[in-house]
Amino acid sequence: MENTLFKNFKAAVLIKQNTPLSILRVGRVQPSFGQVEVKMISAALCGAQWNEITGVKGTDKFLPHMMGHEGFGKVLSIGDGVTKVKPGDFVVLHWRKGSGHDCFGPKFKSNDVGEIGSGSVTTFSEYTVVAENRVTAVNYSSDFKYIYPLIGCALSTSWGLITKELNAKKDNSIFICGAGGLGTSIALWASIFQLKKIVVFDRAESKRNYVEKLGGAFYSVENNDKIEDLKENFDFAVDTTGNVENISACFDRVGKKGALVLVGQPRIGSVLKLNNPLRLFDGIRIFSSDGGSFYPDDDISIILNLLMNNKNLLDLLISHIINIENINEGFRLMQTGEAIRVAINFEGEVK
């Protein structure tokens, strides 16, 4: 196992729910059996972390803990038993399990709060230690510095949703509620696979330019548009917001033998009401996406090849680049609708 030179590093830690993440100095931990130590290069903010912060699923029993589940970095050292990657490899970090050892993350320590827990993958820190099955080696390309993290979540989930879970074809139409990181990624793949109609609805009018450049029609709350005003039906409706009113409205937009897919997670205890549930007998399916059924070992190379052939669309996915110290501002940009996707750069420059 290769020794590294750093003594401590910056990490964004969730100490208490419904409060900003704390930027702490955290002590280094060597990887144990089945673990991989990674120097982070970039990461991305996801709605799932906002759900953790705000307690969408309920009380967090593991505080304080490290955060993040999609990123890109370079392997520094490996624990015993690791054969999938080696020091010097560039890797995508992902929340979906691939091959290799599946193990929980280590306990880190900080002088500010004491012991800090971590899961099988965390990415909101300058260095991290993760399970072997949460990293996949890739060839480095500077063009993909901020895209690699999205392959760990948004781009992989949306690709799998379109290709595996929906098996979408060119003659299909799709309605997407929410134009954040996942919504725009779904629109990107719908565009790449040339679905005949792409319609996106969001609260913020500022998303229009991004969506229209991806070939989609755009509607927004700020433009006084309403989902129920769209009288047409679609083969597929996808909700990325988790808002039960939006989910109900999406159900109304699904045609016969169509599908409503839930990607955003509703808050615990919320109640979903469906208008005219008799329409379920028209063959309409309702299901939650299982990460797009994405399997990293097989699918990352496929996704990268497709993105290589559509580089002109990639700049539309990242709207803001920040450093780790400004992570709470990044979440604010997401929640106000000012951002499409926010990336973290661990190497210096931001924009």
Secondary structure in CASP SS format (residue, H / E / C, confidence):
PFRMAT SS
TARGET T0000
AUTHOR 0000-0000-0000
METHOD secondary structure of the structure
MODEL  1
M C 1.00
E C 1.00
N C 1.00
T C 1.00
L C 1.00
F C 1.00
K C 1.00
N E 1.00
F E 1.00
K E 1.00
A E 1.00
A E 1.00
V E 1.00
L E 1.00
I C 1.00
K C 1.00
Q C 1.00
N C 1.00
T C 1.00
P C 1.00
L C 1.00
S E 1.00
I E 1.00
L E 1.00
R E 1.00
V E 1.00
G E 1.00
R C 1.00
V C 1.00
Q C 1.00
P C 1.00
S C 1.00
F C 1.00
G C 1.00
Q E 1.00
V E 1.00
E E 1.00
V E 1.00
K E 1.00
M E 1.00
I E 1.00
S E 1.00
A E 1.00
A E 1.00
L C 1.00
C C 1.00
G H 1.00
A H 1.00
Q H 1.00
W H 1.00
N H 1.00
E H 1.00
I H 1.00
T H 1.00
G C 1.00
V C 1.00
K C 1.00
G C 1.00
T C 1.00
D C 1.00
K C 1.00
F C 1.00
L C 1.00
P C 1.00
H E 1.00
M E 1.00
M C 1.00
G C 1.00
H C 1.00
E C 1.00
G E 1.00
F E 1.00
G E 1.00
K E 1.00
V E 1.00
L E 1.00
S E 1.00
I E 1.00
G C 1.00
D C 1.00
G C 1.00
V C 1.00
T C 1.00
K C 1.00
V C 1.00
K C 1.00
P C 1.00
G C 1.00
D C 1.00
F E 1.00
V E 1.00
V E 1.00
L E 1.00
H C 1.00
W C 1.00
R C 1.00
K C 1.00
G C 1.00
S C 1.00
G C 1.00
H C 1.00
D C 1.00
C C 1.00
F C 1.00
G C 1.00
P C 1.00
K C 1.00
F E 1.00
K E 1.00
S E 1.00
N C 1.00
D C 1.00
V C 1.00
G E 1.00
E E 1.00
I E 1.00
G E 1.00
S C 1.00
G C 1.00
S C 1.00
V C 1.00
T C 1.00
T C 1.00
F C 1.00
S E 1.00
E C 1.00
Y E 1.00
T E 1.00
V E 1.00
V E 1.00
A E 1.00
E H 1.00
N H 1.00
R H 1.00
V E 1.00
T E 1.00
A E 1.00
V E 1.00
N C 1.00
Y C 1.00
S C 1.00
S H 1.00
D H 1.00
F H 1.00
K C 1.00
Y C 1.00
I C 1.00
Y H 1.00
P H 1.00
L H 1.00
I H 1.00
G C 1.00
C C 1.00
A H 1.00
L H 1.00
S H 1.00
T H 1.00
S H 1.00
W H 1.00
G H 1.00
L H 1.00
I H 1.00
T H 1.00
K H 1.00
E H 1.00
L C 1.00
N C 1.00
A C 1.00
K C 1.00
K C 1.00
D C 1.00
N C 1.00
S E 1.00
I E 1.00
F E 1.00
I E 1.00
C E 1.00
G C 1.00
A C 1.00
G C 1.00
G H 1.00
L H 1.00
G H 1.00
T H 1.00
S H 1.00
I H 1.00
A H 1.00
L H 1.00
W H 1.00
A H 1.00
S H 1.00
I H 1.00
F C 1.00
Q C 1.00
L C 1.00
K C 1.00
K E 1.00
I E 1.00
V E 1.00
V E 1.00
F E 1.00
D E 1.00
R C 1.00
A C 1.00
E H 1.00
S H 1.00
K H 1.00
R H 1.00
N H 1.00
Y H 1.00
V H 1.00
E H 1.00
K H 1.00
L C 1.00
G C 1.00
G C 1.00
A E 1.00
F E 1.00
Y E 1.00
S E 1.00
V H 1.00
E H 1.00
N H 1.00
N C 1.00
D C 1.00
K C 1.00
I H 1.00
E H 1.00
D H 1.00
L C 1.00
K C 1.00
E C 1.00
N C 1.00
F E 1.00
D E 1.00
F E 1.00
A E 1.00
V E 1.00
D E 1.00
T C 1.00
T C 1.00
G C 1.00
N C 1.00
V H 1.00
E H 1.00
N H 1.00
I H 1.00
S H 1.00
A H 1.00
C H 1.00
F H 1.00
D H 1.00
R C 1.00
V E 1.00
G E 1.00
K E 1.00
K E 1.00
G E 1.00
A E 1.00
L E 1.00
V E 1.00
L E 1.00
V C 1.00
G C 1.00
Q C 1.00
P C 1.00
R C 1.00
I C 1.00
G C 1.00
S C 1.00
V C 1.00
L C 1.00
K C 1.00
L C 1.00
N C 1.00
N C 1.00
P H 1.00
L H 1.00
R H 1.00
L H 1.00
F H 1.00
D H 1.00
G C 1.00
I C 1.00
R E 1.00
I E 1.00
F E 1.00
S E 1.00
S C 1.00
D C 1.00
G H 1.00
G H 1.00
S H 1.00
F C 1.00
Y C 1.00
P H 1.00
D H 1.00
D H 1.00
D H 1.00
I H 1.00
S H 1.00
I H 1.00
I H 1.00
L H 1.00
N H 1.00
L H 1.00
L H 1.00
M H 1.00
N C 1.00
N C 1.00
K H 1.00
N H 1.00
L H 1.00
L H 1.00
D H 1.00
L H 1.00
L C 1.00
I C 1.00
S C 1.00
H E 1.00
I E 1.00
I E 1.00
N C 1.00
I H 1.00
E H 1.00
N H 1.00
I H 1.00
N H 1.00
E H 1.00
G H 1.00
F H 1.00
R H 1.00
L H 1.00
M H 1.00
Q H 1.00
T C 1.00
G C 1.00
E C 1.00
A C 1.00
I C 1.00
R C 1.00
V E 1.00
A E 1.00
I E 1.00
N E 1.00
F C 1.00
E C 1.00
G C 1.00
E C 1.00
V C 1.00
K C 1.00
END
